[in-house]
Every structure is written in C-alpha cells, then in structure tokens.
Amino acid sequence: PARLFAVLPMSTVAGHTFLFADDDGHILELVSLYLRRAGYQVVTARDGDEALAREKDHRPDLLILDVMMPGIDGLEVQKGDVPIVLLTARGSDVDKIAGLRLGADDYVTKPFNPDELVARVEAVLRRAGPRERTPGARTVTAGDIVIDLDARTAFAGGHPLTLTPKEFDLLATLCGFPGVVLGREQLLDLVWGTSFYAVRTVDVHIARLREKLGASTVHIDTVWGTGYRLAAPATP
C-alpha cells in the first residue's frame, strides 16, 4: 500500500542509514522494504531536489539514486565521498561509464531483483572499508522484543526465544514494521523470497510464533482478508 513507507518507524533499526531517491513510488516502497528487512535505516526522496535536502539533513552512509528524476537528476545529486549506487532504465554501456566516471560505485539497470540490489549495496559498503560499529548495531526492537540481526538471537521480556530460521525471519520482519499490515503474499516474498508458497505457510508460522511469544507485551493481530499486523506498546 502507498501509505506503507510513510508510517515505517525510523527508530526500530540502528546501523547504516541509506538515502534512496526514485520518482517511481512502487520501486521506492518495495526497495525500502527490502533494505529495512536487511537491518538498514532508509530515508526516501521522490526527486533530486528533495534528495539533496535530505542528504544534508540526515548525512547518510550510502546513496541509492535513480538517474532519471524530475528536476536535478541522480548524476547531479552524487557528490562527495559517500558511496553511491545508481539505478536507471538506461542499459547502454555509455550511460554506465558516464555514471561510474562521475563517482558512482555501482550501477544497476531496471528492472532488477531487490535482493540483488541489497547484495550490491552491501558489497559497496564492504569495499568502502570498515565502519566503526557499536555492539548490537543491527538490532530491531518492538515492545519487549529485542532482536539481534547479526547474532540471529531474539528475546521477549529478557527471555531468549527458541525459533526456527523462518520463525526468526518472520518475527524480525514483523517487528521491523510494527503497526503496519503486511499481507500474506508480502510476507512470503520478504521471508521466503517468493510468493509461490501456499499462503497457509504464513498462517502456520504465525501460529507457532504466537505460542512462543507467550506472555510478551507484543502480539500479532490477524487482519481478516489481508494479513497480519504486529501490535506493540509504545516506547516511553
């Protein structure tokens, strides 16, 4: 839904912050979902002028820029020593070479697989060199649930949760978007990497998670005909 990225909390995940600028709202929403699922904070912009303003305000660790945007294009936005990944519908070698010569670190041609983009972004960060991190930098919190994405550990009310790999991924995804309704097919795509599984797969894993959360202050609501929503008390 179009409202999704407008209500995603910026404080649930600590770590690298990316600025993602694209005038295609669907791509902006979809890629932001994948980046947040991977444990990154995402600041979005719909054109080059907004991207420049948000870059100044948020000082991101990496820029993901669509080349063709209203007003200032992505090639004009890229500057300084911040790593850059360019997105474009153009596929010619001339365009790619121009972008790379102007300072881009990688170049992805549309249409692309969001998982591939996340992998490319992470490769660019590795090439950019080590970054000072604090313990638990990639941590998702919701209510009394704390999830360490790197260690793949989850706690509810200070007690460790024993989760299967898919239960962990599902809980981390839901906790990354508290209060947001995620459809079953969305969850299949985000957690299983495909929507070809039966939606009943999601229902079974949700039922198991509910049992394991027990007395947690967090609970998973069923939104009939749509999917699920993680409900957590507001952080004081």
C-alpha positions in Angstrom: 0.0 0.0 0.0 1.1 3.5 -0.8 1.0 4.6 2.9 3.5 2.0 4.0 6.7 3.9 3.8 5.0 7.0 5.3 4.4 5.2 8.6 7.5 3.0 9.0 9.4 3.9 12.2 12.9 5.2 11.7 14.0 4.2 15.2 13.4 0.5 15.1 16.7 -0.4 13.4 20.1 1.0 14.2 23.1 0.9 11.9 23.8 2.3 8.4 21.4 4.9 7.0 20.7 5.0 3.3 19.2 7.8 1.2 17.1 6.2 -1.6 15.8 8.5 -4.3 13.4 7.4 -7.1 10.4 9.1 -8.7 8.7 5.7 -9.0 6.6 5.3 -5.8 6.3 1.5 -6.2 10.0 0.9 -6.5 10.6 3.4 -3.7 8.3 1.4 -1.4 9.4 -2.1 -2.4 13.2 -1.5 -2.2 12.8 0.4 1.1 11.0 -2.7 2.5 13.9 -5.0 1.5 16.5 -2.6 2.8 14.8 -2.3 6.2 14.3 -6.0 6.4 18.1 -6.3 6.0 18.6 -4.1 9.0 19.2 -0.6 7.5 17.5 2.7 8.1 16.2 4.3 4.9 15.4 7.9 4.1 13.4 8.4 0.9 13.1 11.1 -1.7 10.9 11.4 -4.8 13.2 13.8 -6.8 16.7 15.2 -7.0 15.9 18.4 -5.1 14.4 16.5 -2.2 17.3 14.1 -2.2 19.8 17.0 -1.8 17.8 18.4 1.1 17.5 15.0 2.8 21.2 14.2 2.3 22.1 17.4 4.1 19.7 16.7 7.0 20.5 13.0 7.5 24.1 12.6 6.4 23.5 9.0 5.0 26.2 6.4 4.8 25.3 5.5 1.2 23.2 6.9 -1.6 20.9 4.9 -3.9 19.9 7.2 -6.8 17.7 6.9 -9.8 19.4 8.6 -12.7 16.2 10.0 -14.4 14.3 12.1 -11.8 12.3 15.3 -12.1 14.5 18.4 -11.6 18.0 17.5 -10.6 18.9 14.0 -11.8 20.8 11.4 -9.9 24.1 12.2 -11.7 23.9 15.7 -10.3 23.0 14.6 -6.8 26.0 12.3 -6.4 29.0 14.1 -4.8 31.5 13.9 -2.0 32.9 10.7 -0.6 29.6 8.9 0.2 29.3 5.5 -1.6 26.8 5.7 -4.4 24.7 3.1 -6.3 22.9 4.4 -9.4 19.6 3.0 -10.7 18.4 3.6 -14.2 16.2 2.2 -17.0 19.1 3.0 -19.4 21.2 0.0 -20.2 23.8 1.3 -22.5 27.5 1.0 -21.7 27.9 4.7 -22.4 25.5 5.6 -19.6 27.1 3.2 -17.2 30.6 4.5 -17.9 29.4 8.1 -17.5 27.9 7.3 -14.1 30.9 5.4 -12.9 33.3 8.2 -14.1 31.3 10.7 -12.2 31.9 8.8 -9.0 29.3 6.0 -8.7 30.4 2.8 -7.0 27.9 0.5 -8.8 25.2 0.7 -11.4 22.0 -1.3 -11.5 19.7 -1.4 -14.5 15.9 -1.6 -14.1 14.1 -3.9 -13.8 16.2 -5.6 -11.1 15.7 -8.1 -8.2 15.5 -6.2 -4.9 17.6 -9.0 -3.2 20.3 -8.4 -5.8 20.3 -4.7 -5.1 20.7 -5.3 -1.3 23.6 -7.6 -2.1 25.2 -5.0 -4.3 24.7 -2.3 -1.7 26.4 -4.5 1.0 29.3 -5.2 -1.4 29.8 -1.4 -1.9 29.8 -0.9 1.8 32.5 -3.6 2.2 34.6 -2.1 -0.5 34.3 1.3 1.2 36.2 -0.1 4.2 35.3 -0.9 7.8 33.0 1.3 9.7 33.1 1.7 13.4 30.1 -0.1 14.9 28.7 -0.5 18.4 27.6 -3.9 19.7 24.2 -4.8 18.6 24.2 -2.1 15.8 21.8 -4.2 13.7 19.1 -4.5 16.3 15.3 -4.5 15.9 13.1 -3.7 18.9 9.4 -3.8 19.4 7.8 -3.6 22.8 9.7 -6.1 25.0 11.2 -7.9 22.0 14.8 -7.4 21.1 16.3 -9.0 18.0 20.0 -9.0 17.1 20.0 -9.5 13.3 23.7 -10.4 13.2 23.7 -12.9 16.0 20.2 -14.1 15.0 19.0 -14.1 18.6 15.6 -12.9 19.8 14.5 -12.1 23.4 11.0 -11.4 24.7 10.8 -9.7 28.2 14.5 -10.6 28.6 14.0 -14.3 28.0 15.5 -16.0 24.9 13.2 -17.3 22.2 13.9 -20.6 20.6 12.9 -20.0 17.0 13.4 -21.9 13.7 15.2 -19.9 11.0 12.0 -19.0 9.3 10.3 -18.1 12.5 13.2 -15.8 13.3 13.0 -14.1 9.9 9.2 -13.7 10.2 9.4 -12.2 13.7 12.2 -9.8 12.6 10.2 -8.7 9.6 7.0 -8.1 11.6 9.0 -6.3 14.3 10.6 -4.1 11.7 7.1 -2.7 10.8 5.1 -2.5 14.0 1.5 -1.4 13.4 1.8 -2.0 9.6 -0.5 -4.5 8.0 1.6 -7.0 5.9 -0.3 -9.2 3.5 0.4 -12.9 3.4 1.9 -12.7 -0.1 4.1 -9.8 1.1 5.4 -11.9 4.0 6.0 -14.8 1.7 8.1 -12.5 -0.6 10.0 -10.9 2.3 10.7 -14.0 4.4 10.7 -16.9 1.9 11.9 -14.9 -1.1 9.0 -16.0 -3.2 5.2 -15.7 -3.3 4.8 -19.2 -4.8 4.4 -21.0 -1.5 0.8 -21.5 -0.2 -0.3 -18.6 2.0 -1.2 -21.3 4.6 2.6 -21.5 5.2 2.5 -18.0 6.7 -0.6 -18.9 8.9 1.2 -21.9 10.3 4.4 -20.0 11.2 2.3 -17.2 12.7 0.5 -19.7 15.0 3.8 -21.1 16.2 5.2 -17.6 16.8 2.1 -16.7 18.9 2.7 -19.7 21.1 6.4 -18.9 21.6 5.8 -15.2 22.4 3.7 -16.4 25.4 3.3 -13.5 27.9 5.2 -11.0 25.7 3.7 -7.5 25.6 3.8 -7.9 21.8 1.1 -9.7 19.9 0.3 -10.5 16.3 -3.1 -9.4 15.1 -4.9 -11.1 12.3 -6.4 -8.6 9.8 -9.1 -10.7 8.1 -8.8 -10.9 4.4 -5.4 -9.1 4.3 -2.7 -10.5 6.5 -1.1 -9.7 9.9 0.0 -6.7 12.0 2.4 -6.7 14.9 1.0 -4.7 17.8 3.4 -3.4 20.4 3.1 -0.9 23.3 4.6 2.5 22.5 8.1 3.1 23.7 8.1 5.5 26.6 
